[in-house]
């Protein structure tokens, strides 16, 4: 029977043009499974999601290479990753598609896009998924 699991990943990083990328690791005990049995019949399947706690995110529009991004195991997550909210903390969610998480060690990377001349801060990221219990 599948069970839910999560990792609390502390970033505590200021993302700027000088320090644009940070990676942290987390463990997944068993192979991930679809988050919902209904996912098999819908477009946009997911095995889980991330919640990102960020401060002072500015412009992230433009070409894909200039957007702020969240990656797991060097794969960009599919939705818009970090929306603009200047001067305030926010929590944002993005889904994790199938075949991105691996049983064992996983790398979570946040990338500061070149379109933002200033910086932003990420405090914590919660990663949630379902796996075989």
Secondary structure as GFF3:
##gff-version 3
##sequence-region A 1 133
A	DSSP	beta_strand	2	15	.	.	.	ID=ss1
A	DSSP	beta_strand	21	28	.	.	.	ID=ss2
A	DSSP	beta_strand	32	33	.	.	.	ID=ss3
A	DSSP	three_ten_helix	37	41	.	.	.	ID=ss4
A	DSSP	beta_strand	48	57	.	.	.	ID=ss5
A	DSSP	three_ten_helix	64	66	.	.	.	ID=ss6
A	DSSP	beta_strand	69	72	.	.	.	ID=ss7
A	DSSP	beta_strand	75	76	.	.	.	ID=ss8
A	DSSP	beta_strand	85	96	.	.	.	ID=ss9
A	DSSP	beta_strand	104	111	.	.	.	ID=ss10
A	DSSP	beta_strand	120	132	.	.	.	ID=ss11
###
